[in-house]
Amino acid sequence: MTISDDSQASRAARRPELDSVTSGDELARLLAEQYARADVSLRELELRASKAGGTRLPRATCSDMLAGRRFPKKAVMVAFLRACQVPEEQIPGWERAWERVKISQMSAAQAVKTRIPGAEQDAADPQRPSGESEDGGATATRNTDGPVRGRTRLWRRIGVFVGPAAATGAATAIGLMTLTDSGAPRTLTDDGRAFGSGGSSRFTVIVDPAHSEIRLTRRLDAAIARQTATVAVNGELAEIWHPLHGEAQGWKEQSIVLPPALTVGRRRLTITNTFVSSALDFNEFTYFVDQKVDGVWSRADTVDIGQNHPDSEAAHHYRIANQTWYGTRHLRCLK
């Protein structure tokens, strides 16, 4: 076996191990292996990262990362791997491993209580993802050419119409339900959007500062399996949209309770959903915000997303990055 063949076999053997990483210690061990294979000093890695002109790679940060003392930011880990000359096609696998560890940490803690420095308690101008302009340009890429091919193939296969608009009268049909004889909702028409890897959405809602609890509910098309995203409130990581079990074609409403420490006493909440993983992308049609005040639940706000609801999107400062789809869906309501 040649040296090249041996190297390829070694990488193939490590790939399943990387795919199974779920803890910070496991990730640190594999990063340390990469550092050993690179056979360079931390100073050399720092210089390489500096020459690349991207994320800085201080020696102290690398040392803590390799020893497992500090869980790195994703950008730091990627800069480290590139400085170690890890092939670019392998980087996405490392990023997915990092995301699994991050989700595992958040799930264990239920909410991250460490505040991001400089986060405003009631930001008049909602925070934007890095690089996004005032009007939602730059980072907030809008795909106005309609559904991506992958989604079109998937929904054609299950026999559902997809497109930027269902018909010329689609705007008047949004939110209408077909009822059964018992009066229970059976089908619903709604329009929405979706974003993929590297994407996110953000909007601002108004609540009563006297609330004791906030519940956020998302209406989604459950035909797209394994939708996972992190949720931040005013710039602080708060919760996770976990994958639903038993996904099927139809509407689902998924709810999370936001940590009171991040919401109580605030009137304005900026919600940011950031893509983690999915069988295709992460879709959103309507968000319902319920609040508990003096022990009584009530509807605080509703964010109706989609090209047929520009007023709602504008009123809630809605922004989307890396949009992969927009359109109208007519589906049955799942329990």
Secondary structure, DSSP 8 states (H G I E B T S, - for coil): --HHHHHHHHHHHHHHHHHT--SHHHHHHHHHHHHHHHT--HHHHHHHHHHHTSS---HHHHHHHHHTSS---HHHHHHHHHHTT--GGGHHHHHHHHHHHHHHHHHHHSS-----TT--TT-SS----TTB-TTS-BTS---TT-S-HHHHHHHHHTT---SS-SSTTHHHHTT-EEE-TTS-EEEEEEEEEEEEEEEEEEEEEE--TT-SEEEEEEEEETTS---EEEEEETTEEEEEE---SS--SSEEEEEEEE-HHHHTT-SEEEEEEEEEE-SS-EEESEEEEEEEETTEEEEEEEEE-STT-HHHHHHTT-EEEEEEEEEEEEEEB--
